[in-house]
Amino acid sequence: MPTTMSPPLMLTDHQALMLMRWLSPGYPVGAFAYSHGLEQAIAEENVRDRATLEDWLRDTLEHGAGRNDVLLLVAAYRDPDDTARTDAAARAFAASRERVIETERQGAAFARTEAIVSGGPDAPLSYPVAIGAAAARHALPLRPTCALYLQAFAANLVTAAQRLMPLGQTEGQRLQSALAPPCARIAEETEHGTLDDLSSTTFMGDIASMRHETLQPRIFAT
């Protein structure tokens, strides 16, 4: 049955540490290998400096995979025992073959690791669905889970950009700080969302992800 009540908004120390562990760069989902099409955007000079990178990331968070991922996370959280429909939606909304690979591999790695560490199921779900179902099992507050998921998503793309273009560590942190408010706002806006709210208008990002399949040479898997 779908979950009708959410845990409180506040994280306990244990819950905060669990989320930070799940969403840290050290958690073995291989996030460092994926650029979400950003490598192609930089190769085509659609992203060429800090300003264009910030625009790209804001659009991705607000109008593309960022918002959609947390809507999928929310749906899995609400009904963690029946994730098949949500997982199918996640794969359907992946705009390219590489996007499917990105979410499948990270989700499978997360579920496999979480099963070993905490004893949960190791079903190979897409990444946001796996996170949402695990958060529900551990009764983690939904909104902070969404906000931290978005922050980790954005931080990973900033780190990817630093490997591809001149962007120093301090500038990278300034950019992550600038993206924190939209992450928090999107988490609040999507907390009560459903799969009917899924949409995307990040056409350049989607096309970049498709073109990346033939980019040579390249650093990232996506």
N, C-alpha and C positions, 0 to 999 in steps of 0.2 A: 504493500500500500504506500502511496506517496506520503512523504513527511509533511505534516501540517504546521508543526511548531519548530521554530529555530532556536538554537541555544542563544544565550545572551551575547551582546556585541563585544564585551570585554574578553580578552584573552587572559587565561591564567599563565603563570610563568612556564609551566610545562607545555601548554598549548603553543605559546609563542615560540619556544625552543623547537618544538616539533615542526611547525610551519617553516621556520628559518632553516632547519635541517633539510626538509623536503625540497625547498626552493632555492637552496644555496648552489653556487657553481660546483661545489664538491659532491653533490648528490649524483650518483652514477646513471644519469639518463643520457649523457652524451650531448648536452645542449650546445657545447662549444663547437660542435660540428655543423651546426645549422645557422644559416643567415636569413632564412625566410624570404629569399629573393633579393636581399639587400646587396649581395655581391654583384648581381647583374645590374642593379640600379646604379651602383658606383662605377661599374665598368662602362656603362652608357652615359655617365656623367649627369644623370638625373639627380643623383646625390653627389655633391662635390665639396661640401664644407659643412661646418657645424649648423648653419642656418637651414640649409636644405635637408640635412639629416634630421633636425628637429621637426621640420614640417612633415617629412616622410613618416617619422615615428608617431607623431600626433595623429596623423590620418589613419595609420595602421591601428592604433589603439582605439580611436574614436569611431571609425567607420569600417573597420575591417576585422582582422583575426583577433585583435585584442578584445573587443566587445563580444564578438561571437564566442570566443573561448570561455569567457566567464558566464555567458548565457548557458553554454553547454555544461560548465561546471555546476551551475545552479541547478539545472535539470537533473543531473546525476545525484547531486546532494539531496534533492527532494525525494528521489525514489532510487536509493542506492541498490536495492535488490532487483531492480528491473532496468538495467542500463542499455539493453539491446537497441531500443528505439533512439535513445540519445546518442549512442555510439554510431548508429547508422547515419544520423543527421550530421554528426561531426565529419564523417568521411565524405558525405555528399557535399558539404560546404567547403571542403578543401579544393582550392581552385586549380590545382595542378597535381600531376603524379608525384612530384617532389614534396608538395605540401602533405599529401597522404602519407608518404614515407616518414616525413618529419614527425607527424603526430602519432603514427603507429609505433615507430621505434622508441620514441621517448615514453609513450604510454606503457608499452610492454616492459621497458626497462624499469620504470617506476613501480609497476605492479609486481614485478618479479622481486625487486629489492624489498619493497614493503611487506611482501608475503614472508620473506625470510626474517626480516627484523621484527615484525609485529604479528605475523601469523594470519594476515588477511588473505583473500583470494588472489590468485595470480593470473586471472583472466586478462588476455591482451587487449586492453581497451585503448582508445585514443587518449592522448595525454590529458586534456582538461577533464574528460569523463573519469579517468582513473583518479585524478586528484579530488574531484568532487565526491566520488563514492567513498574514498578513503577518509576525507574530512568528515563526512556524515558518520562513518563508523566510529570515529574518535570524538564525535560531538564537538567539533571545532566550530567556533562562530563563523557564520557564512560570509558576512561582509568583509571582515579582515582577511579571510582566506582569499576572496576575490581580489582585494586590493594588493595583497602580497604576491599573488600569482601574476597580476599585471605588471607590478614593479619588477619581478624577476624576468618576465618576458622582455620588457623594455631594456633592462640592464644587460641581458644577453645580447641584444641587438646593438647596443652601444659598444660593448666589448668586441663584437664582430667588426663593427665599423673601424675601431681602433687598429685592427689588423689589416685594414684595407685602404686607409686614407690617413692623412696627417691630422690626428686628433689626440691631444695629450691626455694624460690621466686626470689632471685637474679639470680640463674642459669636459671630459667625459662625466666627471662627478657633477659638474654644474648642469650638464644636460639631464642627467638622471634626476637631479633635484627639481629641475623645471618640469619634468614629466610626472612627478609625484602627485601634484594636485589633480590632474586629469585621471590618474589611476584611481585615486580615492573617490572621485566623483562618479566615474563609470561603475565602480564597485557598488556604490550606493544606488545608482540608477537601475542596475541590472539585478539587484538582490531579489526582487519579486518578479523577475522576467520569466518568460516561457520560451519554448522552441519556436513559437509563432513570431517572436521578436527577432529572429535571426535574419540578417541582411548584410550586404556588403556593397560598398561603392568605391573600393580601392582598386580601380581597374588597372592603373599603372603597376601597382604592386603585384597584382595577379598575373599580368602579362610578363613582368620581370621574372616571376617564379617559373613560368612556362619556358621562357627563353633560356633560363639558367641551365636547363637540362643539357644544352649543347655548348655551354660556355667552356672554352679552353684557352689557357690553363685556368684552373680555379682552385681555391683553398677549401671551400665549404661543400658539403653534400647537397645543400639546397640553397 
